[in-house]
Amino acid sequence: MTKKEVDNFEKYQSQLEGLLSEIGMLAKKSPNDGVNKFKLKFINEVVNESNTILGDNYKPFDSFKEFDENDVPTNSDVTFIISQYLNCFEKLRSDNIYYDKKIEGSKNVYYWFWVIDGKKSDIKTSEPNKIK
């Protein structure tokens, strides 16, 4: 990944997390209610950019491109799809990071960084999450 791709990745990962939080709350209250067209437009923007970031190797479903505005998805449908995208984002991230181990006192401490253009960088990230 390039520095620009990492910046883009982090932006859209954050937006996916926000969408999951917002739509997830709606899904708990009313899982079968449809998502309104206003929200769906922005959800699709994030999904389309996420498809570009993930590419064919990391995209969660080959057949899914975006939500159909004429067949309005439910809150639970959107929550399901967005959570799959976040898992795939995490897989892509975990495949493009490394750690440096330092001994601090009597403890091993791990610092995680992005790999940029095939080389170790100084751009910090968090340790990989276990994919759910």
N, C-alpha and C positions, 0 to 999 in steps of 0.2 A: 504494500500500500504506500501511497505517497502522503506527504503532510496534508495536502488539500483533501485527499480521500479520508484521512483520519478525522479532520475537522468536520467534513460532511457527515461521516459516520456518527460522530458524537452528537451532532445537531439532531439528526433524524432518530437516533436511538433515544435521545431525550424526549423528542416529540412523541414517539411511540409509547414511551413510559407514561407521559402525560395523558395520552388518549386512553390507554388501558386503565389508568386511575379514574378518569372521568366517566368513561363508558361503563367501566366495571361497577361503579356506584349505581348507575342507572340500571344495569343488568341485575343487580341484587334486588332492587325495588320492583322492576318491571322487565323481566328477561325477554318477554315476547313482544314488547312494544317496538315499533319501528324507529329507526334513526331518521331524524328529519333531514331534508335535502340540503339544508344549509351546512349542518355538521358533516354530512356525507361527502360533500364537495371537498372539504378540508382533509377528511380522513383519506379520501382517494388520492389527494395530492401527496400526502405522506407515504401512502402505500406505493404509489408509482415511483417516487424517488427511492424508496426502500428496495423496490425491485431492481433498480439500476445499481444500487450499492451492493446488493447481495449477489447479483448476477445469477446465471443458471446453476452454479455449483452450490449456492447457499440458500436460494429461494425456497420457502417452505413447501409450496405446492406448484407443480408445473402448470396446472390448469387454471390457477387463480391469478388474475391480473389486477382486478379492482372490483369494488362493489358496484352492482348494477343499480343505477338510480331509478330505473323503472320497476325493479323488483326489490323494494326497500328491505335491507337486512334488519334483523332484530338486534337489540342490544347484546344479547348473548352471542349471536353470530359474529358481531364485530369484536367482542371480547375474545372469542375463540381465535379468530384470525390474527388479531394484534398480538396475542400471547405467543402464537407460533412464530410470528415475525421476530419478536424479541428473543426467543430462543435461538433463532438462526443468526441474529445479530451477535449474540453472545458466542456462538460457535465460530463465526468469522473473526471476532475479536480475539478469542482464545487461540486461534490459529496464527495470529499475527502479533503476539506479545512475547516477552521473555522476562526473566527475573534476574536480579543481582542479589546474591545472599551476602549479608554483612553480619559479622559477629559483634553484638553490642552487649558488653558485660558477659554474661554467661548464656545469652540467648542468640539464636539465629533469627535474623530479621530479613524479610524478603521485600524487595522493592520491584515493582512491576513497571515495564516500559513497552512502548510500541516498537515494532520493527518497521522502519521506513526505508523504502526502496531496497529491501533485502538486507539492511544493515541495522544494527542496534542503535537506537536513538536515546535521547534524554527526555522524551515526552512521556510523562508519567501516566499510568492508568491504574486501575485496581486489579486485584488478583482475579483470576477467572472464577466465574460463578458455576456452581453445579447446575447443569441444564435440567429443567423440570420436565 
